Amino acid sequence: AHAAMHALIDFLCGQLERPSHDALSVKTACKGLAALLPDPAARAMFLQANGTYKLAQHLKDYATDAADGPVDIQMLYEGGLCLWLMT
């Protein structure tokens, strides 16, 4: 079970680092992480994969892009939830 979770965490972190789809990859990764991160083992794997930094970069980019147009509030919420789950 941990091997599958580790593979999923690695995939989701990879989508944060190099999204395969501009509009959907980060949103989908945040949804998946929000479901996984209540598990302490998943939090440890996410931290080990440097996921908090990758996610924070996207949240910073979303906040910076707010001046350019509408902001995806759901994305900001789920990304913030993921960071909160890490505490």
PDB file of N, CA, C and O in Angstrom:
ATOM      1  N   ALA A   1       0.830  -1.200   0.000  1.00  0.00           N
ATOM      2  CA  ALA A   1       0.000   0.000   0.000  1.00  0.00           C
ATOM      3  C   ALA A   1       0.869   1.256   0.000  1.00  0.00           C
ATOM      4  O   ALA A   1       0.546   2.245  -0.658  1.00  0.00           O
ATOM      5  N   HIS A   2       1.973   1.207   0.744  1.00  0.00           N
ATOM      6  CA  HIS A   2       2.848   2.386   0.784  1.00  0.00           C
ATOM      7  C   HIS A   2       3.540   2.612  -0.556  1.00  0.00           C
ATOM      8  O   HIS A   2       3.810   3.755  -0.923  1.00  0.00           O
ATOM      9  N   ALA A   3       3.829   1.545  -1.287  1.00  0.00           N
ATOM     10  CA  ALA A   3       4.474   1.711  -2.588  1.00  0.00           C
ATOM     11  C   ALA A   3       3.544   2.422  -3.559  1.00  0.00           C
ATOM     12  O   ALA A   3       3.979   3.281  -4.327  1.00  0.00           O
ATOM     13  N   ALA A   4       2.265   2.066  -3.525  1.00  0.00           N
ATOM     14  CA  ALA A   4       1.296   2.720  -4.402  1.00  0.00           C
ATOM     15  C   ALA A   4       1.119   4.188  -4.008  1.00  0.00           C
ATOM     16  O   ALA A   4       1.039   5.063  -4.870  1.00  0.00           O
ATOM     17  N   MET A   5       1.058   4.448  -2.700  1.00  0.00           N
ATOM     18  CA  MET A   5       0.916   5.828  -2.239  1.00  0.00           C
ATOM     19  C   MET A   5       2.146   6.635  -2.616  1.00  0.00           C
ATOM     20  O   MET A   5       2.032   7.792  -3.022  1.00  0.00           O
ATOM     21  N   HIS A   6       3.302   6.043  -2.486  1.00  0.00           N
ATOM     22  CA  HIS A   6       4.545   6.737  -2.839  1.00  0.00           C
ATOM     23  C   HIS A   6       4.559   7.076  -4.333  1.00  0.00           C
ATOM     24  O   HIS A   6       4.961   8.174  -4.717  1.00  0.00           O
ATOM     25  N   ALA A   7       4.124   6.139  -5.169  1.00  0.00           N
ATOM     26  CA  ALA A   7       4.074   6.388  -6.612  1.00  0.00           C
ATOM     27  C   ALA A   7       3.087   7.500  -6.939  1.00  0.00           C
ATOM     28  O   ALA A   7       3.348   8.329  -7.810  1.00  0.00           O
ATOM     29  N   LEU A   8       1.962   7.520  -6.247  1.00  0.00           N
ATOM     30  CA  LEU A   8       0.965   8.564  -6.484  1.00  0.00           C
ATOM     31  C   LEU A   8       1.474   9.930  -6.030  1.00  0.00           C
ATOM     32  O   LEU A   8       1.299  10.922  -6.737  1.00  0.00           O
ATOM     33  N   ILE A   9       2.095   9.986  -4.870  1.00  0.00           N
ATOM     34  CA  ILE A   9       2.671  11.245  -4.378  1.00  0.00           C
ATOM     35  C   ILE A   9       3.736  11.741  -5.356  1.00  0.00           C
ATOM     36  O   ILE A   9       3.782  12.930  -5.673  1.00  0.00           O
ATOM     37  N   ASP A  10       4.585  10.841  -5.832  1.00  0.00           N
ATOM     38  CA  ASP A  10       5.611  11.237  -6.800  1.00  0.00           C
ATOM     39  C   ASP A  10       4.982  11.775  -8.086  1.00  0.00           C
ATOM     40  O   ASP A  10       5.455  12.762  -8.649  1.00  0.00           O
ATOM     41  N   PHE A  11       3.913  11.120  -8.545  1.00  0.00           N
ATOM     42  CA  PHE A  11       3.226  11.581  -9.748  1.00  0.00           C
ATOM     43  C   PHE A  11       2.629  12.970  -9.528  1.00  0.00           C
ATOM     44  O   PHE A  11       2.783  13.855 -10.370  1.00  0.00           O
ATOM     45  N   LEU A  12       1.953  13.158  -8.403  1.00  0.00           N
ATOM     46  CA  LEU A  12       1.321  14.449  -8.129  1.00  0.00           C
ATOM     47  C   LEU A  12       2.363  15.560  -7.979  1.00  0.00           C
ATOM     48  O   LEU A  12       2.154  16.675  -8.457  1.00  0.00           O
ATOM     49  N   CYS A  13       3.466  15.261  -7.328  1.00  0.00           N
ATOM     50  CA  CYS A  13       4.548  16.250  -7.218  1.00  0.00           C
ATOM     51  C   CYS A  13       5.145  16.549  -8.586  1.00  0.00           C
ATOM     52  O   CYS A  13       5.523  17.685  -8.870  1.00  0.00           O
ATOM     53  N   GLY A  14       5.229  15.526  -9.431  1.00  0.00           N
ATOM     54  CA  GLY A  14       5.708  15.740 -10.791  1.00  0.00           C
ATOM     55  C   GLY A  14       4.788  16.663 -11.574  1.00  0.00           C
ATOM     56  O   GLY A  14       5.250  17.476 -12.374  1.00  0.00           O
ATOM     57  N   GLN A  15       3.481  16.537 -11.341  1.00  0.00           N
ATOM     58  CA  GLN A  15       2.526  17.421 -12.009  1.00  0.00           C
ATOM     59  C   GLN A  15       2.656  18.854 -11.496  1.00  0.00           C
ATOM     60  O   GLN A  15       2.411  19.805 -12.239  1.00  0.00           O
ATOM     61  N   LEU A  16       3.037  19.008 -10.242  1.00  0.00           N
ATOM     62  CA  LEU A  16       3.280  20.355  -9.719  1.00  0.00           C
ATOM     63  C   LEU A  16       4.543  20.953 -10.328  1.00  0.00           C
ATOM     64  O   LEU A  16       4.614  22.153 -10.592  1.00  0.00           O
ATOM     65  N   GLU A  17       5.530  20.103 -10.543  1.00  0.00           N
ATOM     66  CA  GLU A  17       6.814  20.580 -11.064  1.00  0.00           C
ATOM     67  C   GLU A  17       6.778  20.808 -12.578  1.00  0.00           C
ATOM     68  O   GLU A  17       7.256  21.831 -13.067  1.00  0.00           O
ATOM     69  N   ARG A  18       6.212  19.854 -13.311  1.00  0.00           N
ATOM     70  CA  ARG A  18       6.125  19.942 -14.772  1.00  0.00           C
ATOM     71  C   ARG A  18       4.727  19.514 -15.204  1.00  0.00           C
ATOM     72  O   ARG A  18       4.525  18.361 -15.585  1.00  0.00           O
ATOM     73  N   PRO A  19       3.759  20.426 -15.150  1.00  0.00           N
ATOM     74  CA  PRO A  19       2.377  20.056 -15.486  1.00  0.00           C
ATOM     75  C   PRO A  19       2.256  19.536 -16.920  1.00  0.00           C
ATOM     76  O   PRO A  19       2.819  20.111 -17.851  1.00  0.00           O
ATOM     77  N   SER A  20       1.517  18.448 -17.079  1.00  0.00           N
ATOM     78  CA  SER A  20       1.313  17.889 -18.415  1.00  0.00           C
ATOM     79  C   SER A  20       0.156  18.591 -19.136  1.00  0.00           C
ATOM     80  O   SER A  20       0.035  18.483 -20.356  1.00  0.00           O
ATOM     81  N   HIS A  21      -0.679  19.296 -18.404  1.00  0.00           N
ATOM     82  CA  HIS A  21      -1.789  20.054 -18.985  1.00  0.00           C
ATOM     83  C   HIS A  21      -1.870  21.383 -18.240  1.00  0.00           C
ATOM     84  O   HIS A  21      -2.046  21.415 -17.022  1.00  0.00           O
ATOM     85  N   ASP A  22      -1.740  22.471 -18.981  1.00  0.00           N
ATOM     86  CA  ASP A  22      -1.662  23.791 -18.352  1.00  0.00           C
ATOM     87  C   ASP A  22      -2.819  24.097 -17.417  1.00  0.00           C
ATOM     88  O   ASP A  22      -2.602  24.597 -16.313  1.00  0.00           O
ATOM     89  N   ALA A  23      -4.034  23.808 -17.832  1.00  0.00           N
ATOM     90  CA  ALA A  23      -5.195  24.227 -17.062  1.00  0.00           C
ATOM     91  C   ALA A  23      -5.605  23.226 -15.977  1.00  0.00           C
ATOM     92  O   ALA A  23      -6.245  23.615 -15.000  1.00  0.00           O
ATOM     93  N   LEU A  24      -5.255  21.963 -16.127  1.00  0.00           N
ATOM     94  CA  LEU A  24      -5.811  20.952 -15.228  1.00  0.00           C
ATOM     95  C   LEU A  24      -4.836  20.260 -14.292  1.00  0.00           C
ATOM     96  O   LEU A  24      -5.247  19.797 -13.228  1.00  0.00           O
ATOM     97  N   SER A  25      -3.567  20.171 -14.644  1.00  0.00           N
ATOM     98  CA  SER A  25      -2.632  19.351 -13.868  1.00  0.00           C
ATOM     99  C   SER A  25      -2.484  19.801 -12.424  1.00  0.00           C
ATOM    100  O   SER A  25      -2.544  18.976 -11.513  1.00  0.00           O
ATOM    101  N   VAL A  26      -2.294  21.085 -12.203  1.00  0.00           N
ATOM    102  CA  VAL A  26      -2.081  21.576 -10.838  1.00  0.00           C
ATOM    103  C   VAL A  26      -3.367  21.438 -10.026  1.00  0.00           C
ATOM    104  O   VAL A  26      -3.322  21.051  -8.858  1.00  0.00           O
ATOM    105  N   LYS A  27      -4.509  21.752 -10.635  1.00  0.00           N
ATOM    106  CA  LYS A  27      -5.791  21.603  -9.929  1.00  0.00           C
ATOM    107  C   LYS A  27      -6.013  20.155  -9.519  1.00  0.00           C
ATOM    108  O   LYS A  27      -6.408  19.877  -8.387  1.00  0.00           O
ATOM    109  N   THR A  28      -5.760  19.238 -10.437  1.00  0.00           N
ATOM    110  CA  THR A  28      -5.953  17.819 -10.160  1.00  0.00           C
ATOM    111  C   THR A  28      -4.980  17.338  -9.091  1.00  0.00           C
ATOM    112  O   THR A  28      -5.350  16.559  -8.212  1.00  0.00           O
ATOM    113  N   ALA A  29      -3.739  17.802  -9.166  1.00  0.00           N
ATOM    114  CA  ALA A  29      -2.750  17.423  -8.160  1.00  0.00           C
ATOM    115  C   ALA A  29      -3.178  17.908  -6.773  1.00  0.00           C
ATOM    116  O   ALA A  29      -3.037  17.180  -5.791  1.00  0.00           O
ATOM    117  N   CYS A  30      -3.695  19.123  -6.693  1.00  0.00           N
ATOM    118  CA  CYS A  30      -4.148  19.645  -5.398  1.00  0.00           C
ATOM    119  C   CYS A  30      -5.313  18.844  -4.839  1.00  0.00           C
ATOM    120  O   CYS A  30      -5.368  18.580  -3.638  1.00  0.00           O
ATOM    121  N   LYS A  31      -6.248  18.455  -5.707  1.00  0.00           N
ATOM    122  CA  LYS A  31      -7.374  17.637  -5.252  1.00  0.00           C
ATOM    123  C   LYS A  31      -6.882  16.296  -4.706  1.00  0.00           C
ATOM    124  O   LYS A  31      -7.329  15.848  -3.650  1.00  0.00           O
ATOM    125  N   GLY A  32      -5.965  15.664  -5.426  1.00  0.00           N
ATOM    126  CA  GLY A  32      -5.422  14.387  -4.972  1.00  0.00           C
ATOM    127  C   GLY A  32      -4.646  14.517  -3.677  1.00  0.00           C
ATOM    128  O   GLY A  32      -4.772  13.683  -2.781  1.00  0.00           O
ATOM    129  N   LEU A  33      -3.847  15.560  -3.582  1.00  0.00           N
ATOM    130  CA  LEU A  33      -3.065  15.763  -2.357  1.00  0.00           C
ATOM    131  C   LEU A  33      -3.957  16.064  -1.165  1.00  0.00           C
ATOM    132  O   LEU A  33      -3.681  15.608  -0.055  1.00  0.00           O
ATOM    133  N   ALA A  34      -5.027  16.826  -1.379  1.00  0.00           N
ATOM    134  CA  ALA A  34      -5.948  17.128  -0.285  1.00  0.00           C
ATOM    135  C   ALA A  34      -6.580  15.856   0.270  1.00  0.00           C
ATOM    136  O   ALA A  34      -6.886  15.777   1.459  1.00  0.00           O
ATOM    137  N   ALA A  35      -6.775  14.865  -0.591  1.00  0.00           N
ATOM    138  CA  ALA A  35      -7.330  13.589  -0.143  1.00  0.00           C
ATOM    139  C   ALA A  35      -6.283  12.722   0.555  1.00  0.00           C
ATOM    140  O   ALA A  35      -6.619  11.962   1.462  1.00  0.00           O
ATOM    141  N   LEU A  36      -5.024  12.829   0.142  1.00  0.00           N
ATOM    142  CA  LEU A  36      -3.974  11.962   0.691  1.00  0.00           C
ATOM    143  C   LEU A  36      -3.312  12.498   1.952  1.00  0.00           C
ATOM    144  O   LEU A  36      -2.926  11.723   2.827  1.00  0.00           O
ATOM    145  N   LEU A  37      -3.179  13.809   2.051  1.00  0.00           N
ATOM    146  CA  LEU A  37      -2.347  14.382   3.113  1.00  0.00           C
ATOM    147  C   LEU A  37      -2.874  14.249   4.542  1.00  0.00           C
ATOM    148  O   LEU A  37      -2.100  14.480   5.471  1.00  0.00           O
ATOM    149  N   PRO A  38      -4.132  13.895   4.779  1.00  0.00           N
ATOM    150  CA  PRO A  38      -4.488  13.598   6.165  1.00  0.00           C
ATOM    151  C   PRO A  38      -3.726  12.389   6.729  1.00  0.00           C
ATOM    152  O   PRO A  38      -3.623  12.240   7.947  1.00  0.00           O
ATOM    153  N   ASP A  39      -3.199  11.540   5.865  1.00  0.00           N
ATOM    154  CA  ASP A  39      -2.430  10.365   6.292  1.00  0.00           C
ATOM    155  C   ASP A  39      -0.996  10.781   6.624  1.00  0.00           C
ATOM    156  O   ASP A  39      -0.321  11.367   5.778  1.00  0.00           O
ATOM    157  N   PRO A  40      -0.518  10.492   7.837  1.00  0.00           N
ATOM    158  CA  PRO A  40       0.850  10.887   8.224  1.00  0.00           C
ATOM    159  C   PRO A  40       1.931  10.340   7.286  1.00  0.00           C
ATOM    160  O   PRO A  40       2.924  11.022   7.035  1.00  0.00           O
ATOM    161  N   ALA A  41       1.753   9.122   6.768  1.00  0.00           N
ATOM    162  CA  ALA A  41       2.749   8.554   5.854  1.00  0.00           C
ATOM    163  C   ALA A  41       2.789   9.354   4.551  1.00  0.00           C
ATOM    164  O   ALA A  41       3.862   9.578   3.992  1.00  0.00           O
ATOM    165  N   ALA A  42       1.632   9.783   4.073  1.00  0.00           N
ATOM    166  CA  ALA A  42       1.582  10.585   2.855  1.00  0.00           C
ATOM    167  C   ALA A  42       2.251  11.943   3.079  1.00  0.00           C
ATOM    168  O   ALA A  42       2.947  12.447   2.197  1.00  0.00           O
ATOM    169  N   ARG A  43       2.040  12.529   4.253  1.00  0.00           N
ATOM    170  CA  ARG A  43       2.690  13.814   4.562  1.00  0.00           C
ATOM    171  C   ARG A  43       4.206  13.674   4.545  1.00  0.00           C
ATOM    172  O   ARG A  43       4.908  14.545   4.032  1.00  0.00           O
ATOM    173  N   ALA A  44       4.707  12.585   5.101  1.00  0.00           N
ATOM    174  CA  ALA A  44       6.156  12.363   5.120  1.00  0.00           C
ATOM    175  C   ALA A  44       6.694  12.197   3.696  1.00  0.00           C
ATOM    176  O   ALA A  44       7.756  12.727   3.372  1.00  0.00           O
ATOM    177  N   MET A  45       5.976  11.472   2.855  1.00  0.00           N
ATOM    178  CA  MET A  45       6.403  11.275   1.469  1.00  0.00           C
ATOM    179  C   MET A  45       6.360  12.589   0.693  1.00  0.00           C
ATOM    180  O   MET A  45       7.258  12.874  -0.100  1.00  0.00           O
ATOM    181  N   PHE A  46       5.315  13.393   0.922  1.00  0.00           N
ATOM    182  CA  PHE A  46       5.171  14.681   0.256  1.00  0.00           C
ATOM    183  C   PHE A  46       6.305  15.618   0.667  1.00  0.00           C
ATOM    184  O   PHE A  46       6.862  16.329  -0.170  1.00  0.00           O
ATOM    185  N   LEU A  47       6.639  15.617   1.931  1.00  0.00           N
ATOM    186  CA  LEU A  47       7.744  16.444   2.427  1.00  0.00           C
ATOM    187  C   LEU A  47       9.069  15.983   1.837  1.00  0.00           C
ATOM    188  O   LEU A  47       9.891  16.806   1.437  1.00  0.00           O
ATOM    189  N   GLN A  48       9.278  14.681   1.782  1.00  0.00           N
ATOM    190  CA  GLN A  48      10.508  14.119   1.229  1.00  0.00           C
ATOM    191  C   GLN A  48      10.657  14.453  -0.254  1.00  0.00           C
ATOM    192  O   GLN A  48      11.774  14.617  -0.744  1.00  0.00           O
ATOM    193  N   ALA A  49       9.533  14.555  -0.970  1.00  0.00           N
ATOM    194  CA  ALA A  49       9.555  14.865  -2.404  1.00  0.00           C
ATOM    195  C   ALA A  49       9.632  16.371  -2.658  1.00  0.00           C
ATOM    196  O   ALA A  49       9.512  16.817  -3.799  1.00  0.00           O
ATOM    197  N   ASN A  50       9.832  17.156  -1.591  1.00  0.00           N
ATOM    198  CA  ASN A  50       9.912  18.617  -1.691  1.00  0.00           C
ATOM    199  C   ASN A  50       8.606  19.207  -2.227  1.00  0.00           C
ATOM    200  O   ASN A  50       8.606  20.240  -2.896  1.00  0.00           O
ATOM    201  N   GLY A  51       7.498  18.536  -1.922  1.00  0.00           N
ATOM    202  CA  GLY A  51       6.196  18.945  -2.413  1.00  0.00           C
ATOM    203  C   GLY A  51       5.713  20.271  -1.861  1.00  0.00           C
ATOM    204  O   GLY A  51       5.028  21.021  -2.557  1.00  0.00           O
ATOM    205  N   THR A  52       6.063  20.571  -0.613  1.00  0.00           N
ATOM    206  CA  THR A  52       5.601  21.839  -0.036  1.00  0.00           C
ATOM    207  C   THR A  52       6.168  23.017  -0.818  1.00  0.00           C
ATOM    208  O   THR A  52       5.460  23.995  -1.056  1.00  0.00           O
ATOM    209  N   TYR A  53       7.415  22.939  -1.213  1.00  0.00           N
ATOM    210  CA  TYR A  53       8.028  24.019  -1.996  1.00  0.00           C
ATOM    211  C   TYR A  53       7.348  24.135  -3.364  1.00  0.00           C
ATOM    212  O   TYR A  53       7.028  25.235  -3.815  1.00  0.00           O
ATOM    213  N   LYS A  54       7.131  22.993  -4.015  1.00  0.00           N
ATOM    214  CA  LYS A  54       6.511  22.999  -5.342  1.00  0.00           C
ATOM    215  C   LYS A  54       5.100  23.571  -5.288  1.00  0.00           C
ATOM    216  O   LYS A  54       4.701  24.341  -6.162  1.00  0.00           O
ATOM    217  N   LEU A  55       4.349  23.192  -4.263  1.00  0.00           N
ATOM    218  CA  LEU A  55       2.993  23.695  -4.122  1.00  0.00           C
ATOM    219  C   LEU A  55       2.999  25.186  -3.787  1.00  0.00           C
ATOM    220  O   LEU A  55       2.202  25.949  -4.333  1.00  0.00           O
ATOM    221  N   ALA A  56       3.883  25.594  -2.905  1.00  0.00           N
ATOM    222  CA  ALA A  56       3.966  27.013  -2.534  1.00  0.00           C
ATOM    223  C   ALA A  56       4.304  27.874  -3.750  1.00  0.00           C
ATOM    224  O   ALA A  56       3.795  28.988  -3.875  1.00  0.00           O
ATOM    225  N   GLN A  57       5.147  27.380  -4.639  1.00  0.00           N
ATOM    226  CA  GLN A  57       5.477  28.132  -5.856  1.00  0.00           C
ATOM    227  C   GLN A  57       4.229  28.380  -6.696  1.00  0.00           C
ATOM    228  O   GLN A  57       4.049  29.473  -7.232  1.00  0.00           O
ATOM    229  N   HIS A  58       3.368  27.371  -6.812  1.00  0.00           N
ATOM    230  CA  HIS A  58       2.144  27.543  -7.590  1.00  0.00           C
ATOM    231  C   HIS A  58       1.197  28.527  -6.916  1.00  0.00           C
ATOM    232  O   HIS A  58       0.574  29.352  -7.584  1.00  0.00           O
ATOM    233  N   LEU A  59       1.091  28.440  -5.608  1.00  0.00           N
ATOM    234  CA  LEU A  59       0.214  29.384  -4.900  1.00  0.00           C
ATOM    235  C   LEU A  59       0.730  30.804  -5.046  1.00  0.00           C
ATOM    236  O   LEU A  59      -0.053  31.740  -5.209  1.00  0.00           O
ATOM    237  N   LYS A  60       2.041  30.967  -4.989  1.00  0.00           N
ATOM    238  CA  LYS A  60       2.631  32.295  -5.175  1.00  0.00           C
ATOM    239  C   LYS A  60       2.355  32.798  -6.584  1.00  0.00           C
ATOM    240  O   LYS A  60       2.018  33.967  -6.771  1.00  0.00           O
ATOM    241  N   ASP A  61       2.496  31.930  -7.570  1.00  0.00           N
ATOM    242  CA  ASP A  61       2.223  32.310  -8.953  1.00  0.00           C
ATOM    243  C   ASP A  61       0.764  32.690  -9.147  1.00  0.00           C
ATOM    244  O   ASP A  61       0.466  33.651  -9.856  1.00  0.00           O
ATOM    245  N   TYR A  62      -0.159  31.943  -8.522  1.00  0.00           N
ATOM    246  CA  TYR A  62      -1.576  32.278  -8.630  1.00  0.00           C
ATOM    247  C   TYR A  62      -1.850  33.640  -8.014  1.00  0.00           C
ATOM    248  O   TYR A  62      -2.613  34.430  -8.569  1.00  0.00           O
ATOM    249  N   ALA A  63      -1.237  33.921  -6.877  1.00  0.00           N
ATOM    250  CA  ALA A  63      -1.448  35.216  -6.229  1.00  0.00           C
ATOM    251  C   ALA A  63      -0.857  36.343  -7.074  1.00  0.00           C
ATOM    252  O   ALA A  63      -1.444  37.422  -7.160  1.00  0.00           O
ATOM    253  N   THR A  64       0.286  36.107  -7.693  1.00  0.00           N
ATOM    254  CA  THR A  64       0.938  37.113  -8.537  1.00  0.00           C
ATOM    255  C   THR A  64       0.132  37.364  -9.802  1.00  0.00           C
ATOM    256  O   THR A  64       0.062  38.496 -10.280  1.00  0.00           O
ATOM    257  N   ASP A  65      -0.481  36.306 -10.351  1.00  0.00           N
ATOM    258  CA  ASP A  65      -1.253  36.422 -11.587  1.00  0.00           C
ATOM    259  C   ASP A  65      -2.620  37.062 -11.368  1.00  0.00           C
ATOM    260  O   ASP A  65      -3.349  37.296 -12.332  1.00  0.00           O
ATOM    261  N   ALA A  66      -2.979  37.346 -10.124  1.00  0.00           N
ATOM    262  CA  ALA A  66      -4.299  37.904  -9.836  1.00  0.00           C
ATOM    263  C   ALA A  66      -4.521  39.227 -10.559  1.00  0.00           C
ATOM    264  O   ALA A  66      -5.655  39.551 -10.914  1.00  0.00           O
ATOM    265  N   ALA A  67      -3.477  39.982 -10.779  1.00  0.00           N
ATOM    266  CA  ALA A  67      -3.616  41.261 -11.470  1.00  0.00           C
ATOM    267  C   ALA A  67      -3.909  41.069 -12.954  1.00  0.00           C
ATOM    268  O   ALA A  67      -4.391  41.989 -13.615  1.00  0.00           O
ATOM    269  N   ASP A  68      -3.623  39.883 -13.483  1.00  0.00           N
ATOM    270  CA  ASP A  68      -3.806  39.617 -14.911  1.00  0.00           C
ATOM    271  C   ASP A  68      -5.199  39.119 -15.268  1.00  0.00           C
ATOM    272  O   ASP A  68      -5.531  39.028 -16.450  1.00  0.00           O
ATOM    273  N   GLY A  69      -6.012  38.796 -14.285  1.00  0.00           N
ATOM    274  CA  GLY A  69      -7.348  38.294 -14.596  1.00  0.00           C
ATOM    275  C   GLY A  69      -7.945  37.562 -13.418  1.00  0.00           C
ATOM    276  O   GLY A  69      -7.437  37.657 -12.301  1.00  0.00           O
ATOM    277  N   PRO A  70      -9.034  36.821 -13.661  1.00  0.00           N
ATOM    278  CA  PRO A  70      -9.711  36.132 -12.562  1.00  0.00           C
ATOM    279  C   PRO A  70      -8.839  35.044 -11.942  1.00  0.00           C
ATOM    280  O   PRO A  70      -8.078  34.363 -12.630  1.00  0.00           O
ATOM    281  N   VAL A  71      -8.967  34.902 -10.648  1.00  0.00           N
ATOM    282  CA  VAL A  71      -8.192  33.921  -9.898  1.00  0.00           C
ATOM    283  C   VAL A  71      -9.086  32.717  -9.599  1.00  0.00           C
ATOM    284  O   VAL A  71     -10.267  32.881  -9.291  1.00  0.00           O
ATOM    285  N   ASP A  72      -8.535  31.533  -9.689  1.00  0.00           N
ATOM    286  CA  ASP A  72      -9.269  30.314  -9.366  1.00  0.00           C
ATOM    287  C   ASP A  72      -9.271  30.135  -7.848  1.00  0.00           C
ATOM    288  O   ASP A  72      -8.322  29.599  -7.275  1.00  0.00           O
ATOM    289  N   ILE A  73     -10.333  30.584  -7.215  1.00  0.00           N
ATOM    290  CA  ILE A  73     -10.423  30.537  -5.760  1.00  0.00           C
ATOM    291  C   ILE A  73     -10.372  29.108  -5.242  1.00  0.00           C
ATOM    292  O   ILE A  73      -9.762  28.845  -4.205  1.00  0.00           O
ATOM    293  N   GLN A  74     -11.010  28.180  -5.956  1.00  0.00           N
ATOM    294  CA  GLN A  74     -10.998  26.780  -5.526  1.00  0.00           C
ATOM    295  C   GLN A  74      -9.573  26.235  -5.502  1.00  0.00           C
ATOM    296  O   GLN A  74      -9.202  25.508  -4.580  1.00  0.00           O
ATOM    297  N   MET A  75      -8.780  26.578  -6.500  1.00  0.00           N
ATOM    298  CA  MET A  75      -7.383  26.146  -6.548  1.00  0.00           C
ATOM    299  C   MET A  75      -6.611  26.709  -5.356  1.00  0.00           C
ATOM    300  O   MET A  75      -5.840  25.993  -4.717  1.00  0.00           O
ATOM    301  N   LEU A  76      -6.817  27.985  -5.062  1.00  0.00           N
ATOM    302  CA  LEU A  76      -6.139  28.595  -3.915  1.00  0.00           C
ATOM    303  C   LEU A  76      -6.566  27.922  -2.611  1.00  0.00           C
ATOM    304  O   LEU A  76      -5.738  27.674  -1.735  1.00  0.00           O
ATOM    305  N   TYR A  77      -7.850  27.631  -2.490  1.00  0.00           N
ATOM    306  CA  TYR A  77      -8.351  26.976  -1.278  1.00  0.00           C
ATOM    307  C   TYR A  77      -7.726  25.597  -1.112  1.00  0.00           C
ATOM    308  O   TYR A  77      -7.217  25.269  -0.041  1.00  0.00           O
ATOM    309  N   GLU A  78      -7.761  24.788  -2.170  1.00  0.00           N
ATOM    310  CA  GLU A  78      -7.239  23.430  -2.061  1.00  0.00           C
ATOM    311  C   GLU A  78      -5.728  23.414  -1.861  1.00  0.00           C
ATOM    312  O   GLU A  78      -5.207  22.576  -1.125  1.00  0.00           O
ATOM    313  N   GLY A  79      -5.023  24.336  -2.514  1.00  0.00           N
ATOM    314  CA  GLY A  79      -3.589  24.440  -2.279  1.00  0.00           C
ATOM    315  C   GLY A  79      -3.276  24.858  -0.856  1.00  0.00           C
ATOM    316  O   GLY A  79      -2.362  24.323  -0.231  1.00  0.00           O
ATOM    317  N   GLY A  80      -4.036  25.815  -0.346  1.00  0.00           N
ATOM    318  CA  GLY A  80      -3.876  26.237   1.050  1.00  0.00           C
ATOM    319  C   GLY A  80      -4.220  25.124   2.011  1.00  0.00           C
ATOM    320  O   GLY A  80      -3.558  24.954   3.034  1.00  0.00           O
ATOM    321  N   LEU A  81      -5.261  24.359   1.687  1.00  0.00           N
ATOM    322  CA  LEU A  81      -5.634  23.211   2.515  1.00  0.00           C
ATOM    323  C   LEU A  81      -4.488  22.204   2.583  1.00  0.00           C
ATOM    324  O   LEU A  81      -4.184  21.676   3.653  1.00  0.00           O
ATOM    325  N   CYS A  82      -3.863  21.943   1.457  1.00  0.00           N
ATOM    326  CA  CYS A  82      -2.736  21.003   1.428  1.00  0.00           C
ATOM    327  C   CYS A  82      -1.612  21.482   2.341  1.00  0.00           C
ATOM    328  O   CYS A  82      -1.053  20.697   3.107  1.00  0.00           O
ATOM    329  N   LEU A  83      -1.283  22.762   2.261  1.00  0.00           N
ATOM    330  CA  LEU A  83      -0.222  23.289   3.128  1.00  0.00           C
ATOM    331  C   LEU A  83      -0.652  23.225   4.591  1.00  0.00           C
ATOM    332  O   LEU A  83       0.158  22.907   5.462  1.00  0.00           O
ATOM    333  N   TRP A  84      -1.924  23.525   4.866  1.00  0.00           N
ATOM    334  CA  TRP A  84      -2.414  23.454   6.237  1.00  0.00           C
ATOM    335  C   TRP A  84      -2.340  22.025   6.763  1.00  0.00           C
ATOM    336  O   TRP A  84      -1.987  21.806   7.922  1.00  0.00           O
ATOM    337  N   LEU A  85      -2.674  21.044   5.908  1.00  0.00           N
ATOM    338  CA  LEU A  85      -2.610  19.641   6.324  1.00  0.00           C
ATOM    339  C   LEU A  85      -1.184  19.227   6.680  1.00  0.00           C
ATOM    340  O   LEU A  85      -0.978  18.270   7.427  1.00  0.00           O
ATOM    341  N   MET A  86      -0.221  19.935   6.153  1.00  0.00           N
ATOM    342  CA  MET A  86       1.182  19.601   6.461  1.00  0.00           C
ATOM    343  C   MET A  86       1.597  20.071   7.870  1.00  0.00           C
ATOM    344  O   MET A  86       2.645  19.665   8.374  1.00  0.00           O
ATOM    345  N   THR A  87       0.783  20.917   8.496  1.00  0.00           N
ATOM    346  CA  THR A  87       1.162  21.423   9.827  1.00  0.00           C
ATOM    347  C   THR A  87       0.763  20.470  10.919  1.00  0.00           C
ATOM    348  O   THR A  87       1.007  20.742  12.094  1.00  0.00           O
TER     349      THR A  87
END
